[in-house]
Amino acid sequence: MITEEIEDKMTQSMDNKYLLNLFSLEKSLVYYASAITANGFVFEKLRNFSNRIGLDEQNREMLDDIIVENTQSQKQAEIYSNILASMMDARASIVNNNLNLLVKKLNTITIWIMVPTFVVSAFSMNVAIPLSKHPQAFWIIMGLAILSVWCAVLYWKYRNW
């Protein structure tokens, strides 16, 4: 349930906080699996020395049941650990993909801003240029800037970006 809650939060956010929460959850799960494995060794040792410590038949059967339950919980913890590791890899890839899409959008916006800036800056230098004496020079330059943005947008639509 904790994993699903963190997954939902990660889907909506590109923050590393939730990925770090999954890392700590996986770390806890590894400690839990290690403790279960250590308990399994203790139970096996108890079964091997059951005659020495004086366990009767009923207690030996109960110990066998405990060993079976411990083995099942160990397998389940390993399965959850593997699933969580796979999910973290997938989620990290999703976060990376979201970041790539965001950078692509920001790069597109930057280029859209750069194209008209280039046109306007070319006509605003301190040198003699054509159109400097024309009464509508400002509007012609603005028209060229808008035309350049329109051409850039058409190019991106043509490239399916």
N, CA, C and O of each residue as an XYZ file, in Angstrom:
644
protein
N       0.820     -1.194      0.000
C       0.000      0.000      0.000
C       0.861      1.253      0.000
O       0.536      2.237     -0.665
N       1.977      1.216      0.758
C       2.881      2.371      0.779
C       3.481      2.574     -0.602
O       3.619      3.705     -1.067
N       3.840      1.470     -1.259
C       4.423      1.553     -2.595
C       3.447      2.177     -3.571
O       3.833      3.032     -4.369
N       2.186      1.763     -3.523
C       1.184      2.313     -4.433
C       0.964      3.800     -4.184
O       0.789      4.570     -5.128
N       0.972      4.208     -2.916
C       0.799      5.623     -2.590
C       1.959      6.451     -3.135
O       1.755      7.531     -3.689
N       3.178      5.936     -2.971
C       4.347      6.650     -3.479
C       4.321      6.671     -5.005
O       4.685      7.677     -5.613
N       3.894      5.572     -5.630
C       3.782      5.520     -7.093
C       2.849      6.605     -7.609
O       3.176      7.307     -8.565
N       1.689      6.743     -6.979
C       0.728      7.759     -7.407
C       1.329      9.155     -7.305
O       1.136      9.983     -8.195
N       2.048      9.416     -6.232
C       2.665     10.726     -6.063
C       3.773     10.944     -7.089
O       3.961     12.059     -7.576
N       4.511      9.871     -7.419
C       5.584     10.003     -8.409
C       5.037     10.276     -9.796
O       5.658     10.998    -10.576
N       3.886      9.708    -10.112
C       3.288      9.894    -11.423
C       2.945     11.363    -11.642
O       3.042     11.865    -12.762
N       2.550     12.047    -10.587
C       2.130     13.435    -10.703
C       3.274     14.420    -10.533
O       3.104     15.609    -10.806
N       4.433     13.956    -10.090
C       5.523     14.866     -9.784
C       6.808     14.411    -10.454
O       7.008     13.223    -10.706
N       7.677     15.375    -10.738
C       8.997     15.039    -11.262
C      10.052     15.244    -10.181
O      11.242     15.335    -10.484
N       9.634     15.314     -8.951
C      10.536     15.549     -7.842
C      11.233     14.253     -7.450
O      10.648     13.176     -7.566
N      12.458     14.342     -6.994
C      13.216     13.155     -6.591
C      12.817     12.641     -5.219
O      13.215     11.543     -4.832
N      12.038     13.415     -4.479
C      11.682     13.043     -3.110
C      10.981     11.689     -3.070
O      11.270     10.869     -2.198
N      10.064     11.448     -4.002
C       9.298     10.205     -3.987
C      10.152      9.023     -4.440
O       9.958      7.902     -3.971
N      11.084      9.265     -5.337
C      12.004      8.209     -5.741
C      12.903      7.829     -4.569
O      13.205      6.652     -4.370
N      13.324      8.811     -3.803
C      14.125      8.530     -2.611
C      13.321      7.777     -1.564
O      13.870      6.941     -0.847
N      12.016      8.064     -1.467
C      11.155      7.295     -0.552
C      11.098      5.834     -0.967
O      11.120      4.942     -0.119
N      11.026      5.587     -2.273
C      11.033      4.197     -2.739
C      12.362      3.517     -2.436
O      12.391      2.333     -2.102
N      13.460      4.257     -2.548
C      14.756      3.685     -2.196
C      14.796      3.278     -0.729
O      15.277      2.194     -0.400
N      14.295      4.135      0.153
C      14.303      3.795      1.581
C      13.362      2.637      1.869
O      13.641      1.815      2.742
N      12.242      2.561      1.143
C      11.327      1.427      1.315
C      11.993      0.123      0.875
O      11.842     -0.909      1.528
N      12.726      0.179     -0.230
C      13.427     -1.019     -0.690
C      14.515     -1.421      0.301
O      14.725     -2.608      0.550
N      15.195     -0.445      0.855
C      16.229     -0.717      1.851
C      15.627     -1.411      3.076
O      16.197     -2.372      3.592
N      14.490     -0.927      3.530
C      13.808     -1.550      4.663
C      13.393     -2.978      4.332
O      13.485     -3.872      5.173
N      12.940     -3.181      3.112
C      12.517     -4.511      2.686
C      13.705     -5.473      2.646
O      13.560     -6.650      2.974
N      14.863     -4.983      2.250
C      16.065     -5.823      2.242
C      16.433     -6.209      3.670
O      16.781     -7.363      3.921
N      16.366     -5.274      4.606
C      16.641     -5.591      6.012
C      15.638     -6.618      6.546
O      16.004     -7.537      7.279
N      14.396     -6.449      6.174
C      13.342     -7.372      6.596
C      13.614     -8.778      6.055
O      13.497     -9.761      6.786
N      13.980     -8.870      4.768
C      14.274    -10.176      4.157
C      15.497    -10.806      4.807
O      15.538    -12.020      5.006
N      16.489     -9.995      5.138
C      17.683    -10.519      5.807
C      17.342    -11.059      7.190
O      17.857    -12.100      7.598
N      16.483    -10.361      7.904
C      16.075    -10.829      9.232
C      15.302    -12.143      9.138
O      15.478    -13.032      9.971
N      14.455    -12.262      8.133
C      13.696    -13.508      7.954
C      14.651    -14.661      7.636
O      14.478    -15.770      8.142
N      15.653    -14.400      6.803
C      16.638    -15.442      6.480
C      17.400    -15.862      7.726
O      17.619    -17.053      7.947
N      17.806    -14.895      8.542
C      18.518    -15.220      9.788
C      17.628    -16.028     10.725
O      18.098    -16.962     11.374
N      16.343    -15.673     10.799
C      15.416    -16.457     11.628
C      15.303    -17.884     11.116
O      15.190    -18.823     11.904
N      15.333    -18.051      9.778
C      15.261    -19.389      9.193
C      16.420    -20.255      9.632
O      16.241    -21.440      9.911
N      17.627    -19.667      9.699
C      18.785    -20.431     10.168
C      18.619    -20.856     11.625
O      18.974    -21.973     12.001
N      18.078    -19.954     12.437
C      17.860    -20.270     13.857
C      16.832    -21.386     13.989
O      17.022    -22.306     14.785
N      15.755    -21.320     13.228
C      14.724    -22.368     13.302
C      15.279    -23.717     12.850
O      14.963    -24.748     13.446
N      16.096    -23.717     11.812
C      16.700    -24.971     11.336
C      17.617    -25.555     12.403
O      17.632    -26.765     12.632
N      18.376    -24.685     13.047
C      19.268    -25.151     14.109
C      18.457    -25.714     15.277
O      18.845    -26.717     15.877
N      17.330    -25.068     15.599
C      16.452    -25.586     16.656
C      15.922    -26.975     16.291
O      15.848    -27.864     17.139
N      15.556    -27.145     15.028
C      15.035    -28.451     14.611
C      16.135    -29.511     14.698
O      15.880    -30.637     15.123
N      17.362    -29.152     14.293
C      18.455    -30.126     14.345
C      18.803    -30.534     15.768
O      19.184    -31.680     16.010
N      18.674    -29.605     16.712
C      19.006    -29.908     18.113
C      17.763    -30.089     18.979
O      17.825    -29.911     20.196
N      16.639    -30.442     18.363
C      15.395    -30.574     19.127
C      15.471    -31.698     20.160
O      14.867    -31.599     21.228
N      16.196    -32.745     19.856
C      16.338    -33.835     20.835
C      17.173    -33.394     22.027
O      16.870    -33.771     23.159
N      18.210    -32.609     21.800
C      19.088    -32.150     22.885
C      18.383    -31.187     23.834
O      18.605    -31.218     25.044
N      17.527    -30.330     23.269
C      16.879    -29.339     24.138
C      15.571    -29.852     24.708
O      14.926    -29.162     25.498
N      15.173    -31.049     24.319
C      14.024    -31.698     24.945
C      12.668    -31.299     24.392
O      11.707    -31.175     25.151
N      12.571    -31.097     23.096
C      11.271    -30.786     22.507
C      10.488    -32.075     22.285
O      11.031    -33.067     21.798
N       9.202    -32.051     22.649
C       8.366    -33.225     22.401
C       7.844    -33.183     20.960
O       8.143    -32.248     20.218
N       7.077    -34.182     20.571
C       6.597    -34.310     19.190
C       5.703    -33.140     18.779
O       5.800    -32.658     17.651
N       4.850    -32.686     19.663
C       3.949    -31.571     19.354
C       4.741    -30.285     19.092
O       4.431    -29.544     18.159
N       5.756    -30.024     19.908
C       6.575    -28.827     19.703
C       7.398    -28.923     18.424
O       7.632    -27.912     17.762
N       7.845    -30.146     18.065
C       8.581    -30.321     16.805
C       7.682    -30.041     15.611
O       8.115    -29.427     14.636
N       6.427    -30.490     15.680
C       5.487    -30.209     14.593
C       5.219    -28.711     14.471
O       5.133    -28.170     13.368
N       5.090    -28.053     15.618
C       4.889    -26.608     15.604
C       6.115    -25.899     15.026
O       5.982    -24.925     14.285
N       7.312    -26.393     15.368
C       8.539    -25.818     14.825
C       8.609    -26.020     13.313
O       9.044    -25.124     12.590
N       8.187    -27.180     12.834
C       8.138    -27.422     11.386
C       7.168    -26.466     10.698
O       7.455    -25.959      9.614
N       6.020    -26.221     11.329
C       5.061    -25.255     10.772
C       5.657    -23.839     10.740
O       5.455    -23.093      9.782
N       6.382    -23.490     11.785
C       7.023    -22.179     11.839
C       8.065    -22.052     10.730
O       8.193    -20.998     10.106
N       8.808    -23.133     10.489
C       9.816    -23.114      9.421
C       9.154    -22.924      8.060
O       9.649    -22.165      7.227
N       8.035    -23.613      7.834
C       7.305    -23.463      6.571
C       6.812    -22.030      6.414
O       6.970    -21.443      5.343
N       6.218    -21.453      7.459
C       5.731    -20.072      7.405
C       6.872    -19.088      7.173
O       6.732    -18.125      6.419
N       8.000    -19.340      7.830
C       9.159    -18.461      7.658
C       9.683    -18.523      6.220
O      10.053    -17.498      5.647
N       9.712    -19.717      5.646
C      10.164    -19.870      4.264
C       9.225    -19.140      3.307
O       9.675    -18.485      2.367
N       7.932    -19.253      3.547
C       6.966    -18.555      2.699
C       7.124    -17.036      2.802
O       7.075    -16.329      1.795
N       7.313    -16.550      4.017
C       7.476    -15.095      4.176
C       8.798    -14.623      3.561
O       8.889    -13.504      3.058
N       9.819    -15.484      3.606
C      11.085    -15.135      2.972
C      10.915    -15.022      1.459
O      11.394    -14.065      0.850
N      10.240    -15.987      0.855
C      10.000    -15.938     -0.590
C       9.161    -14.710     -0.962
O       9.441    -14.045     -1.959
N       8.145    -14.414     -0.168
C       7.291    -13.265     -0.445
C       8.083    -11.960     -0.340
O       7.899    -11.060     -1.159
N       8.956    -11.850      0.656
C       9.779    -10.644      0.797
C      10.727    -10.498     -0.394
O      10.953     -9.383     -0.863
N      11.281    -11.595     -0.885
C      12.161    -11.541     -2.055
C      11.389    -11.105     -3.298
O      11.880    -10.314     -4.103
N      10.174    -11.635     -3.442
C       9.341    -11.256     -4.589
C       9.024     -9.767     -4.535
O       9.150     -9.072     -5.544
N       8.615     -9.268     -3.371
C       8.312     -7.840     -3.240
C       9.549     -6.987     -3.490
O       9.458     -5.919     -4.096
N      10.698     -7.450     -3.028
C      11.928     -6.705     -3.243
C      12.263     -6.634     -4.726
O      12.659     -5.578     -5.220
N      12.111     -7.736     -5.438
C      12.364     -7.744     -6.882
C      11.382     -6.850     -7.629
O      11.767     -6.110     -8.534
N      10.116     -6.926     -7.246
C       9.098     -6.090     -7.893
C       9.392     -4.612     -7.642
O       9.298     -3.790     -8.554
N       9.744     -4.284     -6.415
C      10.029     -2.890     -6.076
C      11.255     -2.381     -6.827
O      11.271     -1.235     -7.276
N      12.278     -3.216     -6.968
C      13.470     -2.808     -7.718
C      13.117     -2.567     -9.184
O      13.577     -1.594     -9.781
N      12.311     -3.439     -9.760
C      11.896     -3.258    -11.154
C      11.048     -2.004    -11.318
O      11.206     -1.260    -12.286
N      10.153     -1.778    -10.372
C       9.305     -0.586    -10.429
C      10.130      0.686    -10.316
O       9.854      1.673    -10.998
N      11.148      0.665     -9.451
C      11.972      1.856     -9.302
C      12.725      2.152    -10.589
O      12.873      3.312    -10.972
N      13.201      1.109    -11.258
C      13.866      1.327    -12.542
C      12.896      1.924    -13.553
O      13.234      2.858    -14.280
N      11.693      1.375    -13.591
C      10.688      1.891    -14.525
C      10.308      3.328    -14.173
O      10.199      4.171    -15.064
N      10.109      3.612    -12.910
C       9.729      4.965    -12.494
C      10.851      5.962    -12.772
O      10.595      7.098    -13.171
N      12.086      5.534    -12.562
C      13.209      6.427    -12.864
C      13.244      6.738    -14.360
O      13.548      7.862    -14.761
N      12.932      5.744    -15.173
C      12.876      5.975    -16.616
C      11.746      6.928    -16.973
O      11.904      7.776    -17.851
N      10.614      6.796    -16.306
C       9.478      7.682    -16.569
C       9.819      9.119    -16.175
O       9.516     10.057    -16.913
N      10.447      9.289    -15.014
C      10.832     10.634    -14.570
C      11.839     11.228    -15.549
O      11.761     12.409    -15.888
N      12.785     10.405    -16.001
C      13.775     10.866    -16.973
C      13.107     11.260    -18.290
O      13.470     12.268    -18.897
N      12.137     10.468    -18.729
C      11.411     10.786    -19.956
C      10.619     12.081    -19.805
O      10.606     12.907    -20.717
N       9.965     12.263    -18.672
C       9.224     13.512    -18.424
C      10.167     14.717    -18.447
O       9.826     15.776    -18.974
N      11.345     14.540    -17.875
C      12.315     15.625    -17.881
C      12.778     15.932    -19.299
O      12.941     17.099    -19.658
N      12.991     14.900    -20.107
C      13.389     15.114    -21.498
C      12.308     15.863    -22.272
O      12.620     16.752    -23.064
N      11.043     15.514    -22.051
C       9.954     16.211    -22.731
C       9.884     17.673    -22.302
O       9.637     18.558    -23.121
N      10.101     17.915    -21.023
C      10.085     19.290    -20.525
C      11.224     20.104    -21.130
O      11.025     21.252    -21.529
N      12.403     19.520    -21.198
C      13.542     20.224    -21.794
C      13.284     20.485    -23.273
O      13.659     21.537    -23.791
N      12.648     19.535    -23.956
C      12.329     19.730    -25.380
C      11.368     20.911    -25.556
O      11.554     21.735    -26.452
N      10.356     20.990    -24.712
C       9.408     22.107    -24.797
C      10.098     23.434    -24.509
O       9.874     24.422    -25.208
N      10.939     23.453    -23.478
C      11.641     24.700    -23.150
C      12.603     25.109    -24.264
O      12.762     26.294    -24.555
N      13.234     24.127    -24.873
C      14.130     24.417    -25.990
C      13.352     24.986    -27.175
O      13.820     25.912    -27.838
N      12.173     24.440    -27.442
C      11.329     24.949    -28.519
C      10.926     26.388    -28.250
O      10.981     27.223    -29.152
N      10.529     26.684    -27.048
C      10.144     28.054    -26.682
C      11.333     28.994    -26.828
O      11.187     30.118    -27.309
N      12.504     28.533    -26.415
C      13.706     29.367    -26.533
C      14.011     29.690    -27.987
O      14.366     30.823    -28.312
N      13.874     28.706    -28.859
C      14.141     28.948    -30.280
C      13.081     29.878    -30.866
O      13.404     30.742    -31.681
N      11.822     29.712    -30.462
C      10.775     30.621    -30.949
C      11.076     32.060    -30.545
O      10.808     32.990    -31.305
N      11.623     32.239    -29.371
C      11.975     33.587    -28.920
C      13.230     34.088    -29.638
O      13.354     35.278    -29.928
N      14.151     33.179    -29.918
C      15.407     33.566    -30.544
C      15.226     34.050    -31.982
O      15.910     34.986    -32.394
N      14.326     33.441    -32.756
C      14.172     33.790    -34.170
C      13.751     35.254    -34.353
O      14.418     35.978    -35.092
N      12.679     35.715    -33.714
C      12.349     37.138    -33.917
C      13.376     38.077    -33.291
O      13.575     39.190    -33.777
N      14.026     37.638    -32.223
C      15.066     38.467    -31.620
C      16.218     38.676    -32.597
O      16.782     39.767    -32.686
N      16.555     37.628    -33.321
C      17.614     37.743    -34.330
C      17.225     38.729    -35.424
O      18.036     39.564    -35.825
N      16.006     38.638    -35.903
C      15.553     39.540    -36.967
C      15.580     40.993    -36.480
O      16.101     41.873    -37.165
N      15.032     41.229    -35.324
C      14.966     42.602    -34.805
C      16.365     43.124    -34.502
O      16.667     44.282    -34.791
N      17.215     42.291    -33.928
C      18.567     42.764    -33.594
C      19.387     43.054    -34.848
O      20.238     43.943    -34.828
N      19.149     42.323    -35.939
C      19.878     42.586    -37.188
C      19.537     43.972    -37.728
O      20.398     44.633    -38.307
N      18.314     44.414    -37.552
C      17.909     45.724    -38.061
C      18.141     46.855    -37.058
O      17.904     48.018    -37.387
N      18.589     46.548    -35.867
C      18.762     47.618    -34.882
C      20.226     47.898    -34.586
O      20.543     48.459    -33.538
N      21.110     47.525    -35.474
C      22.531     47.807    -35.283
C      22.817     49.275    -35.598
O      22.004     49.946    -36.234
N      23.947     49.763    -35.162
C      24.334     51.158    -35.362
C      25.065     51.360    -36.691
O      26.063     52.079    -36.751
N      24.581     50.743    -37.722
C      25.153     50.912    -39.058
C      24.018     51.248    -40.012
O      22.844     51.061    -39.693
N      24.374     51.732    -41.150
C      23.350     52.060    -42.148
C      22.769     50.764    -42.710
O      23.503     49.869    -43.131
N      21.478     50.684    -42.709
C      20.795     49.496    -43.202
C      19.702     49.910    -44.173
O      19.248     51.054    -44.165
N      19.288     48.977    -45.001
C      18.142     49.311    -45.839
C      16.917     49.528    -44.957
O      16.853     48.982    -43.855
N      16.001     50.268    -45.390
C      14.750     50.582    -44.693
C      14.924     51.623    -43.591
O      13.937     51.983    -42.951
N      16.119     52.118    -43.345
C      16.289     53.049    -42.224
C      15.557     54.369    -42.455
O      15.169     55.034    -41.495
N      15.365     54.750    -43.705
C      14.665     56.000    -44.002
C      13.202     55.784    -44.336
O      12.463     56.748    -44.536
N      12.778     54.544    -44.397
C      11.381     54.237    -44.758
C      10.471     54.599    -43.588
O      10.807     54.298    -42.443
N       9.305     55.251    -43.848
C       8.419     55.673    -42.750
C       7.782     54.492    -42.007
O       7.414     54.644    -40.842
N       7.641     53.346    -42.628
C       7.020     52.169    -41.995
C       8.063     51.105    -41.618
O       7.733     49.923    -41.523
N       9.310     51.520    -41.406
C      10.399     50.572    -41.142
C      10.116     49.705    -39.910
O      10.368     48.500    -39.926
N       9.597     50.315    -38.853
C       9.306     49.558    -37.630
C       8.330     48.426    -37.913
O       8.555     47.294    -37.485
N       7.262     48.714    -38.621
C       6.236     47.704    -38.883
C       6.726     46.640    -39.870
O       6.317     45.481    -39.793
N       7.587     47.033    -40.778
C       8.158     46.038    -41.698
C       9.048     45.063    -40.926
O       8.996     43.855    -41.155
N       9.857     45.589    -40.019
C      10.736     44.725    -39.222
C       9.902     43.815    -38.314
O      10.204     42.631    -38.169
N       8.859     44.372    -37.708
C       7.982     43.535    -36.868
C       7.290     42.455    -37.712
O       7.119     41.322    -37.262
N       6.904     42.812    -38.912
C       6.292     41.838    -39.815
C       7.262     40.720    -40.167
O       6.877     39.552    -40.216
N       8.533     41.080    -40.416
C       9.551     40.059    -40.678
C       9.765     39.155    -39.468
O       9.965     37.950    -39.620
N       9.724     39.732    -38.264
C       9.888     38.931    -37.043
C       8.729     37.951    -36.894
O       8.935     36.779    -36.578
N       7.512     38.436    -37.123
C       6.339     37.563    -37.017
C       6.376     36.498    -38.108
O       6.018     35.346    -37.862
N       6.801     36.871    -39.299
C       6.935     35.905    -40.388
C       7.960     34.822    -40.039
O       7.759     33.648    -40.353
N       9.053     35.219    -39.392
C      10.065     34.226    -39.008
C       9.523     33.252    -37.955
O       9.824     32.059    -38.002
N       8.732     33.752    -37.014
C       8.112     32.868    -36.017
C       7.136     31.922    -36.703
O       7.104     30.728    -36.403
N       6.349     32.453    -37.619
C       5.380     31.623    -38.335
C       6.092     30.521    -39.127
O       5.632     29.380    -39.151
N       7.215     30.860    -39.775
C       7.992     29.857    -40.517
C       8.551     28.786    -39.576
O       8.553     27.601    -39.911
N       9.026     29.207    -38.398
C       9.552     28.241    -37.428
C       8.447     27.300    -36.954
O       8.672     26.097    -36.822
N       7.258     27.838    -36.697
C       6.133     27.005    -36.258
C       5.742     26.017    -37.354
O       5.504     24.844    -37.066
N       5.674     26.465    -38.588
C       5.353     25.562    -39.703
C       6.401     24.457    -39.838
O       6.070     23.302    -40.108
N       7.674     24.829    -39.645
C       8.732     23.833    -39.727
C       8.554     22.760    -38.658
O       8.705     21.571    -38.935
N       8.229     23.188    -37.425
C       8.033     22.216    -36.346
C       6.802     21.346    -36.595
O       6.807     20.154    -36.290
N       5.779     21.929    -37.133
C       4.587     21.115    -37.454
C       4.921     20.113    -38.553
O       4.472     18.967    -38.516
N       5.718     20.552    -39.539
C       6.117     19.656    -40.619
C       6.968     18.498    -40.091
O       6.853     17.372    -40.575
N       7.828     18.776    -39.093
C       8.694     17.757    -38.499
C       7.995     16.946    -37.403
O       8.591     16.019    -36.853
N       6.749     17.277    -37.081
C       5.960     16.606    -36.024
C       6.645     16.680    -34.658
O       6.692     15.691    -33.927
N       7.167     17.844    -34.323
C       7.756     18.029    -33.011
C       6.704     18.569    -32.110
O       6.965     18.811    -30.932
